[in-house]
Amino acid sequence: MITYKVAHHIPGRIRLDVPFIKRLSSVKVEDIPEVIRNFSFVTFPPSIIDIQTNPMTGSLTLLYKPSEIDIMKFIDSMISDMASNEEVMGFIEGLNG
């Protein structure tokens, strides 16, 4: 299961704490599947301006156009897409030991 919590949110910027991202800090970049490295499991609408991950803190930050997207609905959809991707989930389960 993929869990997250909203760490900080102002219109146009939301930062999430995502535990599995923190576990990525102990993995070589080349060992992380491309589907995770480039978020290819998600279709980003034009209202998403940027996405940044920080494996040291386990955070995921999204910059977005607040008048054009319901960001919480998008995040729920993104997490659902991750959870339904076998390659992503297999890798995450491997991180859990």
Backbone torsions as a table, in degrees:
resi	resn	phi	psi	omega
1	MET	NA	142.0	179.1
2	ILE	-101.9	120.7	179.8
3	THR	-112.7	155.3	175.9
4	TYR	-158.7	162.2	171.5
5	LYS	-142.9	149.7	178.3
6	VAL	-75.7	119.8	179.7
7	ALA	-91.3	-34.6	-177.5
8	HIS	-160.2	139.8	179.9
9	HIS	-150.3	123.5	166.5
10	ILE	-129.4	151.9	-179.4
11	PRO	-52.9	124.4	-179.8
12	GLY	100.3	-13.6	-179.3
13	ARG	-150.2	127.6	176.2
14	ILE	-134.4	135.2	177.5
15	ARG	-117.5	128.9	-179.5
16	LEU	-112.1	144.6	167.9
17	ASP	-94.3	120.8	-177.4
18	VAL	-126.8	103.3	-173.0
19	PRO	-52.3	-39.7	-176.9
20	PHE	-66.2	-25.9	178.8
21	ILE	-65.8	-37.4	179.0
22	LYS	-63.4	-36.0	179.3
23	ARG	-67.8	-18.1	177.9
24	LEU	-67.8	-20.6	-177.8
25	SER	-64.3	-19.0	179.9
26	SER	-97.2	6.5	-177.4
27	VAL	-112.9	137.7	174.8
28	LYS	-63.8	139.4	-177.9
29	VAL	-53.3	-42.3	-177.5
30	GLU	-68.2	-14.9	177.7
31	ASP	-90.0	-7.4	177.7
32	ILE	-86.2	125.6	-179.6
33	PRO	-55.4	142.4	-178.4
34	GLU	-56.6	-36.2	-179.3
35	VAL	-58.4	-29.6	177.2
36	ILE	-85.8	-43.9	-178.7
37	ARG	-57.5	-39.9	-175.4
38	ASN	-109.0	9.2	178.4
39	PHE	53.9	37.1	-177.6
40	SER	-71.2	-8.0	177.2
41	PHE	-79.8	-4.8	-178.1
42	VAL	-121.6	139.1	170.8
43	THR	-97.5	116.3	-178.2
44	PHE	-90.6	123.1	176.0
45	PRO	-71.7	161.4	-179.9
46	PRO	-59.8	-19.0	179.9
47	SER	-74.1	-11.6	173.0
48	ILE	-90.4	115.0	-175.0
49	ILE	-84.0	-42.1	-176.6
50	ASP	-158.6	154.1	174.8
51	ILE	-135.8	133.6	-178.0
52	GLN	-133.7	137.2	174.6
53	THR	-113.9	151.0	175.6
54	ASN	-134.4	95.7	-178.9
55	PRO	-62.2	-25.9	-179.8
56	MET	-67.6	-34.4	-179.6
57	THR	-104.5	-12.9	-177.8
58	GLY	75.3	29.5	-176.4
59	SER	-109.6	154.2	175.8
60	LEU	-129.7	122.1	-179.0
61	THR	-115.5	131.0	177.2
62	LEU	-115.9	129.8	170.5
63	LEU	-103.6	133.4	-172.9
64	TYR	-150.5	166.6	177.1
65	LYS	-93.6	103.3	-171.8
66	PRO	-61.5	-26.9	-179.2
67	SER	-78.1	-8.0	-174.1
68	GLU	-113.9	-6.2	-175.1
69	ILE	-150.4	144.0	169.2
70	ASP	-88.2	98.6	-170.0
71	ILE	-63.3	-36.0	-179.7
72	MET	-68.0	-37.4	176.8
73	LYS	-64.9	-41.0	177.8
74	PHE	-63.3	-44.5	-179.8
75	ILE	-61.8	-45.2	177.5
76	ASP	-58.3	-40.8	178.4
77	SER	-66.0	-41.8	179.7
78	MET	-63.0	-44.4	178.9
79	ILE	-64.7	-39.4	177.0
80	SER	-62.8	-41.9	177.4
81	ASP	-62.0	-40.1	178.0
82	MET	-63.4	-46.2	-176.3
83	ALA	-66.4	-23.7	-179.8
84	SER	-94.6	-1.1	179.5
85	ASN	-94.4	114.6	-175.5
86	GLU	-62.0	-38.8	-179.2
87	GLU	-65.5	-43.9	179.3
88	VAL	-62.9	-50.9	-176.7
89	MET	-65.2	-37.8	177.6
90	GLY	-60.9	-42.3	179.1
91	PHE	-66.1	-45.3	-179.0
92	ILE	-62.7	-42.6	178.8
93	GLU	-63.0	-35.8	175.8
94	GLY	-64.1	-33.9	177.0
95	LEU	-67.0	-31.6	-178.6
96	ASN	-73.6	-11.1	176.1
97	GLY	89.2	NA	NA
